[in-house]
């Protein structure tokens, strides 16, 4: 069935042919024929496709035909006009399990049972159409006609929904008028700001209607008094506590001068009995107040969640900032310590250099003077030769010394003399045996003393050379970190570092592998020395003082690569990513690798040179790799 479309609006009725569909069409036509055209058929989607494009679809009524409601609603979704129109379901079934998607997608406006009260379905359709038109155009002239016929003459007039549409002042006026009709004109009470209308924890035996002014609801708590409601108080104070027959949950306090009406419990009961509108308006006022408070509570909950999320974010940022500040503070302490070490190194280097130079000169003078003194000695030439040989002889290994002592003791017949000769550096048993056959005991003693003097001069010179090396290494540490040096020899900075930590290498087999074509870099020798010192001490600590340590330098394209390799127990995989974190250390744990800030500062130093530092590890092999750009 098709009719013309008054004002370009159509209503679809889709369902099986029969009395239910005819009754629905008749009821809709009775109240809406001058506003919308009614179209009936078995398939709503097909009906929608037959509508001219200029026609707007205002309502779809689906009669249950036994098929899936979800599928019928989904079929309507292919038409933009049907998708925008409210859809109602008219059904004779007592239950449905086939419309969850329609509800989930907000595609079902109402479900109506069959049979329905005569006239009610038409009123329902008019109300749906009214809301639909209001959302499209609040100034649509058809709205007035729909509002004038919202209630069918044969249906009772309901006040609650009508009252809910009133604004708060209109609702208050309606309530006051109803109370005045029931109880006679009630006295108006004018109260100053700060007056408490209800008291928290005290029983409520009536209600207060606020005619003008503002009232807030406060709640005392362990953290002080909290203001929970102000704009959401509503015109009737005390009704919620009264309905629950409980003590007041809030203290209602006037926040401005107010005018109120006080209604006792007995007066309220009488008004409800003699004036039906009192109950309707109070229910509407209560529902509005509850709705307002719930919305406010939900808004506060959302704000609380947002604030908590913001607090969590700021707490995380603060924790990160504190960690960074602590790291920066410790880095500053470490930098200050290294600066102090640099100043001390400069002073120590200066103080050591002069006496070391004096000792070296004195040792040379002693050797020269002894040579001159021996010039007049009958065996001076031989003794001077012994002195010269032992002075230039390299230190002997312990095993070699034991073997020489046995051979010399056999040749000389004296263990003590053999020990003295070996300590002096004599390593030619054949020559000693030849001399022993030619010399008497006094002459052999002179030979031993000459060898010891040569060894003593050699030890003096070796000691001063060691001091000179240490002084040079200390000077590299003392050099200002901000003084960039061009053409830095990386191998030399490693040598300086190894000189300074030599006392830590007892029991460590140190292997140096240096490339011949190692290019220079531009950088800071002192901080680089700190890096090598830290990496070497890390490796020594990891090996617990026993093991094999490799320090390798090589060239890879335009980079200088330094590797410090140890055969310690290795570093667990979960620890490796944290090695360069400030203040992180496993020194007191199972692995005992890392010096806390040392690796973090080492990384910063290498990065300041434009390089990288990484650590890889497996059981029995840990490699710290530094890459620096060549000059």
C-alpha positions as CSV (number, residue, x, y, z in Angstrom):
1,X,0.0,0.0,0.0
2,X,1.3,3.4,-1.0
3,X,0.1,6.8,-0.2
4,X,1.3,10.3,-1.1
5,X,4.0,11.8,1.1
6,X,2.7,14.9,2.9
7,X,5.6,17.3,3.5
8,X,8.0,14.7,1.9
9,X,8.1,12.2,4.9
10,X,7.4,8.5,4.6
11,X,6.8,5.8,7.2
12,X,7.5,2.1,6.4
13,X,5.5,-0.8,7.8
14,X,7.1,-4.1,6.9
15,X,5.7,-7.5,7.8
16,X,3.4,-10.4,6.9
17,X,0.0,-9.5,5.3
18,X,-2.7,-9.8,7.9
19,X,-4.7,-8.2,10.7
20,X,-1.7,-7.0,12.7
21,X,-0.2,-5.2,9.8
22,X,-3.6,-3.7,8.8
23,X,-4.2,-2.5,12.4
24,X,-0.8,-0.9,12.6
25,X,-1.3,0.9,9.3
26,X,-4.7,2.1,10.4
27,X,-3.5,3.4,13.8
28,X,-0.5,5.2,12.2
29,X,-2.7,6.7,9.5
30,X,-5.2,8.0,12.1
31,X,-2.7,10.3,13.7
32,X,0.0,10.9,11.1
33,X,-1.6,10.9,7.6
34,X,-1.4,14.7,7.3
35,X,2.3,14.6,8.3
36,X,3.7,11.5,6.7
37,X,2.8,8.9,4.0
38,X,2.4,5.3,5.1
39,X,4.0,2.5,3.0
40,X,3.3,-1.1,3.8
41,X,4.9,-4.3,2.4
42,X,6.6,-7.5,3.4
43,X,10.2,-6.3,2.9
44,X,11.4,-3.0,4.5
45,X,14.6,-2.8,2.4
46,X,12.7,-3.2,-0.8
47,X,10.1,-0.6,0.2
48,X,12.8,1.9,1.0
49,X,14.3,1.4,-2.5
50,X,11.0,2.3,-4.1
51,X,10.8,5.7,-2.4
52,X,11.7,8.7,-4.6
53,X,15.0,10.3,-3.7
54,X,13.2,13.5,-2.6
55,X,11.3,11.7,0.1
56,X,12.7,11.5,3.7
57,X,12.2,8.3,5.7
58,X,11.0,9.2,9.2
59,X,10.1,5.9,10.8
60,X,10.4,2.1,10.1
61,X,8.1,-0.3,11.8
62,X,9.1,-4.0,11.5
63,X,6.5,-6.7,12.2
64,X,7.9,-9.9,13.4
65,X,7.9,-12.5,10.6
66,X,9.9,-15.2,12.3
67,X,13.2,-14.3,10.6
68,X,16.2,-12.8,12.3
69,X,15.6,-9.2,13.4
70,X,19.4,-8.5,13.2
71,X,19.5,-9.5,9.6
72,X,16.4,-7.4,8.7
73,X,17.9,-4.4,10.4
74,X,21.3,-5.0,8.7
75,X,19.5,-5.1,5.3
76,X,18.1,-1.7,6.0
77,X,21.6,-0.4,6.7
78,X,22.4,-0.4,3.0
79,X,20.0,2.5,2.5
80,X,21.3,5.8,4.1
81,X,17.7,7.1,4.6
82,X,16.6,3.9,6.4
83,X,19.9,3.8,8.4
84,X,19.1,7.4,9.7
85,X,15.4,6.7,10.6
86,X,14.3,5.3,14.0
87,X,13.3,1.6,13.8
88,X,10.7,-0.1,16.0
89,X,9.9,-3.8,16.3
90,X,6.3,-5.0,16.7
91,X,6.3,-8.6,17.8
92,X,4.0,-11.3,19.1
93,X,6.9,-13.4,20.5
94,X,7.5,-13.5,24.3
95,X,11.3,-13.5,23.9
96,X,13.9,-12.7,21.3
97,X,17.6,-13.8,20.9
98,X,18.1,-12.4,17.4
99,X,18.4,-8.6,17.9
100,X,21.6,-8.1,20.0
101,X,23.5,-6.6,17.0
102,X,20.7,-4.2,16.3
103,X,20.8,-3.0,19.9
104,X,24.6,-3.0,20.1
105,X,24.7,-0.7,17.0
106,X,21.9,1.6,18.3
107,X,19.6,0.6,15.4
108,X,16.5,-0.3,17.4
109,X,14.5,2.5,19.0
110,X,11.7,0.4,20.6
111,X,10.2,-3.0,21.0
112,X,6.3,-3.1,21.1
113,X,4.3,-6.2,22.1
114,X,1.1,-7.5,20.4
115,X,-1.6,-6.8,21.3
116,X,-1.1,-3.1,22.3
117,X,-3.5,-0.6,23.9
118,X,-5.6,1.0,21.2
119,X,-4.2,4.4,20.3
120,X,-1.0,3.9,22.2
121,X,1.1,2.7,19.2
122,X,0.1,5.7,17.2
123,X,1.1,8.0,20.1
124,X,4.4,6.2,20.3
125,X,5.1,6.6,16.6
126,X,4.2,10.3,16.8
127,X,6.7,10.7,19.7
128,X,9.4,8.9,17.8
129,X,8.7,11.0,14.7
130,X,8.8,14.2,16.9
131,X,12.2,13.4,18.3
132,X,13.5,12.5,14.8
133,X,12.3,15.8,13.4
134,X,13.7,17.7,16.4
135,X,17.2,16.4,15.8
136,X,17.0,17.3,12.1
137,X,15.6,20.8,12.4
138,X,14.3,22.3,15.6
139,X,12.4,24.9,13.6
140,X,10.5,22.4,11.4
141,X,6.8,23.7,11.3
142,X,5.6,20.1,11.5
143,X,6.8,19.9,15.1
144,X,4.0,22.0,16.4
145,X,1.4,19.7,14.8
146,X,3.1,16.7,16.3
147,X,3.3,18.2,19.8
148,X,-0.4,19.2,19.8
149,X,-1.4,15.5,19.2
150,X,1.1,13.8,21.4
151,X,-1.5,12.0,23.5
152,X,-4.4,10.2,22.0
153,X,-7.8,11.2,23.5
154,X,-8.5,7.6,24.5
155,X,-5.2,7.3,26.5
156,X,-4.6,8.7,30.0
157,X,-2.5,11.8,30.2
158,X,0.8,11.1,31.9
159,X,2.4,13.9,33.9
160,X,5.9,12.5,34.7
161,X,7.4,12.7,31.2
162,X,5.8,16.1,30.7
163,X,7.2,17.3,34.0
164,X,10.7,16.0,33.1
165,X,10.8,18.3,30.1
166,X,10.3,21.4,32.3
167,X,13.3,23.4,33.3
168,X,14.2,23.6,37.0
169,X,12.5,26.9,37.8
170,X,9.3,25.8,36.0
171,X,9.3,22.5,37.9
172,X,9.8,24.4,41.2
173,X,6.9,26.7,40.4
174,X,4.7,23.7,39.5
175,X,5.6,22.0,42.8
176,X,4.9,25.1,44.9
177,X,1.6,25.6,43.2
178,X,0.6,22.0,43.9
179,X,1.7,22.2,47.6
180,X,-0.2,25.5,48.0
181,X,-3.3,23.8,46.6
182,X,-3.0,20.9,48.9
183,X,-1.9,22.7,52.1
184,X,-2.9,26.2,51.6
185,X,-0.3,28.9,50.9
186,X,2.9,27.9,52.6
187,X,5.0,30.5,54.5
188,X,8.2,31.6,52.6
189,X,11.2,31.5,54.8
190,X,14.1,33.9,54.0
191,X,17.4,32.6,55.3
192,X,20.9,34.2,55.3
193,X,24.0,32.7,53.6
194,X,25.6,29.9,55.7
195,X,22.4,28.6,57.2
196,X,22.4,24.8,57.4
197,X,19.2,23.2,56.1
198,X,20.1,19.6,57.0
199,X,22.8,18.2,59.2
200,X,25.0,15.3,58.3
201,X,24.2,12.3,60.5
202,X,21.0,13.8,61.9
203,X,17.6,12.3,61.0
204,X,15.4,14.0,58.4
205,X,11.7,14.6,59.2
206,X,10.7,16.7,56.2
207,X,11.8,18.4,53.0
208,X,12.8,21.9,52.1
209,X,11.8,23.4,48.7
210,X,14.3,26.0,47.5
211,X,12.5,28.9,45.8
212,X,15.5,31.1,45.1
213,X,19.2,31.3,46.0
214,X,21.7,28.4,46.0
215,X,22.4,25.5,48.3
216,X,25.4,23.2,48.4
217,X,25.8,19.7,49.8
218,X,28.9,19.2,52.0
219,X,30.2,16.0,53.5
220,X,32.6,15.8,56.4
221,X,35.4,13.3,56.0
222,X,38.7,12.3,57.6
223,X,40.5,14.7,55.3
224,X,38.2,17.6,56.0
225,X,34.8,18.9,54.7
226,X,34.2,18.2,51.0
227,X,31.8,20.0,48.8
228,X,30.3,17.3,46.6
229,X,27.3,19.0,45.0
230,X,26.4,22.6,44.3
231,X,24.9,23.2,40.9
232,X,23.5,19.6,41.1
233,X,21.6,20.0,44.4
234,X,18.1,20.4,42.9
235,X,15.1,22.3,44.2
236,X,14.0,19.7,46.9
237,X,16.4,19.2,49.8
238,X,16.2,16.1,52.1
239,X,13.9,14.0,49.9
240,X,16.4,11.3,49.2
241,X,17.2,10.8,52.9
242,X,13.5,10.9,53.7
243,X,12.7,8.2,51.2
244,X,15.4,5.9,52.7
245,X,14.3,6.8,56.2
246,X,18.0,7.4,57.0
247,X,20.0,10.1,58.6
248,X,21.2,12.9,56.3
249,X,24.2,11.9,54.3
250,X,25.1,15.6,53.6
251,X,25.0,18.9,55.3
252,X,22.9,21.2,53.1
253,X,24.2,24.7,53.4
254,X,22.9,28.0,51.9
255,X,25.7,29.5,49.8
256,X,23.7,32.7,49.3
257,X,20.6,34.3,50.8
258,X,17.8,31.8,50.1
259,X,14.0,31.7,50.1
260,X,12.5,28.3,51.0
261,X,9.4,26.4,52.0
262,X,9.6,23.9,54.8
263,X,7.3,20.8,54.5
264,X,7.2,18.4,57.4
265,X,6.7,14.7,56.9
266,X,3.1,14.9,58.0
267,X,2.4,17.8,55.7
268,X,4.0,15.9,52.8
269,X,1.9,12.8,53.4
270,X,-1.2,14.9,53.4
271,X,-0.3,16.8,50.2
272,X,0.5,13.5,48.4
273,X,-2.9,12.1,49.5
274,X,-5.0,15.1,48.4
275,X,-3.1,16.4,45.3
276,X,-1.9,13.8,42.8
277,X,0.3,16.4,41.0
278,X,2.5,16.8,44.2
279,X,3.7,13.2,43.7
280,X,4.3,13.6,40.0
281,X,6.2,16.8,40.3
282,X,8.3,15.5,43.3
283,X,9.1,12.4,41.3
284,X,10.2,14.5,38.4
285,X,12.2,16.8,40.7
286,X,13.9,13.8,42.3
287,X,14.6,12.1,39.0
288,X,16.1,15.3,37.6
289,X,18.2,15.8,40.7
290,X,19.4,12.2,40.7
291,X,20.2,12.4,37.0
292,X,22.1,15.6,37.5
293,X,24.1,14.2,40.4
294,X,24.8,11.0,38.6
295,X,26.1,13.0,35.6
296,X,28.2,15.1,37.9
297,X,29.5,11.9,39.7
298,X,30.3,10.3,36.4
299,X,32.0,13.5,35.2
300,X,34.0,13.6,38.4
301,X,34.9,9.9,37.9
302,X,36.1,10.7,34.4
303,X,38.0,13.7,35.7
304,X,39.5,11.5,38.5
305,X,40.6,8.9,36.0
306,X,42.1,11.6,33.8
307,X,43.8,13.2,36.8
308,X,45.1,9.8,38.0
309,X,46.4,9.1,34.5
310,X,48.0,12.6,34.5
311,X,49.5,12.0,37.9
312,X,50.8,8.6,36.9
313,X,52.4,10.3,33.8
314,X,53.8,13.1,35.9
315,X,55.0,10.6,38.5
316,X,56.8,8.6,35.8
317,X,58.3,11.8,34.4
318,X,59.3,12.9,37.9
319,X,60.9,9.5,38.6
320,X,62.7,9.7,35.3
321,X,63.8,13.2,36.0
322,X,65.0,12.3,39.5
323,X,66.9,9.3,38.1
324,X,68.5,11.6,35.5
325,X,69.3,14.2,38.2
326,X,70.8,11.5,40.4
327,X,72.8,10.2,37.4
328,X,73.9,13.8,36.6
329,X,74.8,14.4,40.2
330,X,76.9,11.3,40.4
331,X,78.4,12.1,37.0
332,X,79.3,15.5,38.4
333,X,80.8,13.9,41.5
334,X,82.7,11.5,39.2
335,X,83.8,14.3,37.0
336,X,84.9,16.3,40.0
337,X,86.8,13.3,41.3
338,X,88.5,12.9,37.9
339,X,89.3,16.6,37.9
340,X,90.8,16.3,41.3
341,X,92.7,13.3,40.2
342,X,94.0,15.3,37.2
343,X,95.2,18.1,39.5
344,X,96.8,15.5,41.8
345,X,98.3,13.7,38.8
346,X,99.8,17.0,37.6
347,X,101.3,17.7,41.0
348,X,102.5,14.2,41.6
349,X,104.0,14.1,38.1
350,X,105.9,17.3,38.7
351,X,107.1,16.1,42.1
352,X,108.2,12.7,40.8
353,X,109.8,13.9,37.7
354,X,112.6,16.0,39.3
355,X,113.8,13.3,41.8
356,X,113.5,10.6,39.1
357,X,115.7,12.6,36.8
358,X,118.2,13.2,39.6
359,X,118.3,9.5,40.4
360,X,118.8,8.6,36.7
361,X,121.7,11.2,36.4
362,X,123.2,9.9,39.7
363,X,123.1,6.3,38.4
364,X,124.9,7.3,35.2
365,X,127.5,9.2,37.3
366,X,128.0,6.2,39.5
367,X,128.6,4.0,36.6
368,X,131.0,6.4,35.0
369,X,132.9,7.0,38.3
370,X,133.2,3.3,39.0
371,X,134.6,2.8,35.5
372,X,137.2,5.5,36.2
373,X,138.1,4.0,39.6
374,X,138.6,0.6,38.0
375,X,141.0,2.0,35.5
376,X,143.9,1.7,38.0
377,X,142.8,-1.6,39.3
378,X,144.9,-4.6,38.2
379,X,141.8,-6.4,36.9
380,X,139.9,-3.2,36.2
381,X,139.2,-4.0,32.6
382,X,137.6,-7.4,33.4
383,X,135.6,-5.9,36.3
384,X,134.4,-3.0,34.2
385,X,133.3,-5.5,31.5
386,X,131.3,-7.5,34.1
387,X,129.7,-4.3,35.3
388,X,128.8,-3.3,31.8
389,X,127.3,-6.7,30.9
390,X,125.2,-6.9,34.1
391,X,124.1,-3.3,33.7
392,X,122.7,-4.0,30.2
393,X,121.4,-7.4,30.9
394,X,117.5,-7.8,30.8
395,X,115.9,-9.2,33.9
396,X,115.9,-13.0,34.0
397,X,112.8,-15.2,34.5
398,X,112.5,-17.1,37.8
399,X,112.9,-20.5,36.1
400,X,116.0,-19.3,34.3
401,X,117.4,-17.9,37.5
402,X,117.0,-21.3,39.3
403,X,118.8,-23.1,36.5
404,X,121.7,-20.6,36.5
405,X,122.1,-20.9,40.2
406,X,122.5,-24.6,40.0
407,X,125.1,-24.4,37.2
408,X,127.1,-21.6,38.9
409,X,127.0,-23.3,42.2
410,X,128.5,-26.4,40.6
411,X,131.2,-24.3,38.9
412,X,132.1,-22.2,41.9
413,X,131.3,-24.7,44.7
414,X,129.4,-22.0,46.6
415,X,125.6,-21.7,46.6
416,X,125.8,-18.2,48.2
417,X,128.1,-16.8,45.6
418,X,126.0,-18.3,42.8
419,X,122.9,-16.7,44.2
420,X,124.6,-13.3,44.3
421,X,125.9,-13.6,40.7
422,X,122.4,-14.6,39.4
423,X,120.8,-11.8,41.3
424,X,123.2,-9.3,39.7
425,X,122.2,-10.6,36.3
426,X,125.1,-12.9,35.3
427,X,123.9,-15.5,32.9
428,X,127.1,-17.0,31.4
429,X,128.1,-20.1,33.5
430,X,130.9,-21.0,31.1
431,X,132.7,-17.6,31.5
432,X,132.2,-17.8,35.3
433,X,133.7,-21.3,35.4
434,X,136.7,-20.1,33.4
435,X,137.2,-17.1,35.7
436,X,136.9,-19.4,38.8
437,X,139.7,-21.5,37.5
438,X,142.0,-18.5,37.1
439,X,141.0,-16.4,40.2
440,X,141.4,-17.0,43.9
441,X,138.6,-16.4,46.4
442,X,139.4,-12.7,46.9
443,X,139.4,-12.1,43.2
444,X,136.2,-14.0,42.8
445,X,134.6,-11.8,45.4
446,X,135.7,-8.7,43.5
447,X,134.1,-10.2,40.4
448,X,130.8,-10.8,42.3
449,X,130.9,-7.2,43.7
450,X,131.4,-5.7,40.2
451,X,128.5,-7.8,38.9
452,X,126.3,-6.6,41.8
453,X,127.3,-3.0,41.2
454,X,126.3,-3.4,37.5
455,X,123.0,-4.9,38.5
456,X,122.3,-2.2,41.0
457,X,123.0,0.5,38.4
458,X,120.7,-1.4,36.0
459,X,118.0,-1.5,38.6
460,X,118.3,2.2,39.3
461,X,117.9,3.0,35.7
462,X,115.0,0.6,35.2
463,X,113.3,2.1,38.3
464,X,113.7,5.7,37.0
465,X,112.4,4.6,33.6
466,X,109.4,3.1,35.3
467,X,108.8,6.4,37.2
468,X,109.3,8.4,34.0
469,X,106.6,6.2,32.3
470,X,104.2,6.7,35.2
471,X,104.8,10.4,35.2
472,X,104.1,10.5,31.4
473,X,100.9,8.5,32.0
474,X,99.8,10.8,34.9
475,X,100.4,13.8,32.7
476,X,98.0,12.4,30.1
477,X,95.4,12.1,32.8
478,X,96.1,15.6,34.0
479,X,95.6,17.1,30.6
480,X,92.3,19.2,30.5
481,X,89.4,17.2,29.0
482,X,88.3,20.2,27.0
483,X,91.6,20.5,25.2
484,X,91.1,18.6,22.0
485,X,94.4,17.2,20.8
486,X,95.0,16.5,17.1
487,X,96.7,13.3,16.0
488,X,96.2,11.3,19.3
489,X,97.9,7.9,19.2
490,X,95.3,5.5,20.7
491,X,97.9,2.8,21.4
492,X,99.9,5.3,23.5
493,X,96.8,6.2,25.6
494,X,96.3,2.5,26.2
495,X,99.9,2.1,27.2
496,X,99.5,4.9,29.7
497,X,96.4,3.3,31.2
498,X,98.1,-0.1,31.5
499,X,101.1,1.5,33.2
500,X,98.8,3.0,35.8
501,X,96.9,-0.3,36.5
502,X,100.0,-2.6,36.3
503,X,99.7,-3.3,40.0
504,X,96.3,-4.8,39.3
505,X,97.5,-7.2,36.7
506,X,99.4,-9.7,38.9
507,X,98.1,-13.1,38.0
508,X,96.7,-11.8,34.7
509,X,98.2,-12.9,31.4
510,X,98.1,-9.7,29.4
511,X,98.3,-9.9,25.6
512,X,98.6,-6.8,23.4
513,X,97.7,-7.0,19.7
514,X,98.4,-3.7,18.0
515,X,97.9,-2.9,14.3
516,X,100.8,-1.3,12.5
517,X,98.6,0.9,10.4
518,X,96.6,2.4,13.2
519,X,95.6,5.9,12.2
520,X,95.6,8.8,14.8
521,X,92.4,10.4,16.1
522,X,91.4,13.8,17.3
523,X,90.3,13.7,20.9
524,X,91.1,14.0,24.6
525,X,93.9,11.6,25.8
526,X,93.0,12.0,29.5
527,X,89.3,10.9,29.2
528,X,90.3,8.2,26.8
529,X,92.7,6.9,29.4
530,X,89.9,6.8,31.9
531,X,87.9,4.6,29.5
532,X,90.7,2.1,28.9
533,X,91.4,2.0,32.7
534,X,87.8,1.3,33.4
535,X,87.4,-1.4,30.8
536,X,90.6,-3.1,31.9
537,X,89.7,-3.0,35.6
538,X,86.2,-4.3,34.7
539,X,87.8,-7.3,32.9
540,X,90.2,-7.9,35.8
541,X,87.4,-7.8,38.3
542,X,85.3,-10.1,36.2
543,X,88.1,-12.7,36.0
544,X,88.6,-12.4,39.8
545,X,92.3,-11.6,39.3
546,X,93.2,-14.8,37.3
547,X,92.8,-15.3,33.6
548,X,93.8,-14.1,30.1
549,X,93.2,-10.5,29.1
550,X,93.6,-9.3,25.5
551,X,93.8,-5.6,24.5
552,X,93.4,-5.4,20.7
553,X,93.7,-2.4,18.4
554,X,93.0,-2.5,14.7
555,X,91.8,-0.4,11.8
556,X,88.5,-0.9,10.1
557,X,88.0,1.6,7.1
558,X,87.9,5.0,8.7
559,X,87.7,3.8,12.3
560,X,90.0,2.8,15.1
561,X,88.7,-0.2,16.9
562,X,89.8,-1.2,20.5
563,X,88.7,-4.4,22.0
564,X,89.2,-5.5,25.7
565,X,88.6,-9.2,25.9
566,X,88.5,-11.4,29.0
567,X,87.8,-15.1,29.6
568,X,85.8,-14.5,32.8
569,X,82.4,-16.1,33.5
570,X,80.4,-13.8,31.2
571,X,77.5,-11.5,31.8
572,X,73.8,-12.7,31.9
573,X,71.7,-11.7,28.9
574,X,69.2,-9.8,31.2
575,X,72.1,-7.7,32.6
576,X,73.8,-6.7,29.4
577,X,71.2,-4.0,28.3
578,X,71.6,-2.2,31.7
579,X,75.4,-2.1,31.8
580,X,75.5,1.6,30.6
581,X,72.8,2.8,33.0
582,X,74.0,5.3,35.6
583,X,74.5,3.8,39.0
584,X,73.9,0.3,37.7
585,X,76.4,-2.3,38.9
586,X,76.7,-6.0,39.4
587,X,79.9,-5.7,41.3
588,X,78.4,-7.2,44.5
589,X,76.4,-9.8,42.6
590,X,77.2,-13.1,41.0
591,X,78.9,-11.7,37.9
592,X,80.8,-8.8,39.5
593,X,81.0,-6.9,36.3
594,X,80.9,-3.1,36.0
595,X,81.8,-0.1,38.1
596,X,78.5,1.6,38.4
597,X,79.0,5.0,36.9
598,X,82.2,4.0,35.2
599,X,80.6,2.5,32.2
600,X,78.0,5.3,31.9
601,X,80.8,7.9,31.9
602,X,82.9,5.8,29.5
603,X,80.0,5.7,27.1
604,X,79.6,9.5,27.5
605,X,83.3,10.0,26.8
606,X,83.3,7.8,23.7
607,X,80.1,9.5,22.4
608,X,81.7,12.9,22.8
609,X,84.5,11.6,20.5
610,X,81.8,10.6,17.9
611,X,82.4,6.9,18.6
612,X,80.4,3.9,20.0
613,X,81.0,1.5,22.8
614,X,79.3,-2.0,23.1
615,X,79.7,-5.0,25.3
616,X,78.9,-8.6,24.1
617,X,79.3,-11.6,26.3
618,X,79.0,-15.4,26.5
619,X,80.3,-17.8,29.1
620,X,84.1,-17.6,29.0
621,X,84.3,-14.6,26.8
622,X,83.3,-10.9,27.2
623,X,84.3,-8.3,24.7
624,X,84.1,-4.5,25.2
625,X,84.4,-2.9,21.8
626,X,85.1,0.8,21.2
627,X,85.0,2.4,17.8
628,X,86.5,5.9,17.2
629,X,86.5,7.9,14.0
630,X,90.0,8.3,12.6
631,X,91.3,11.9,12.2
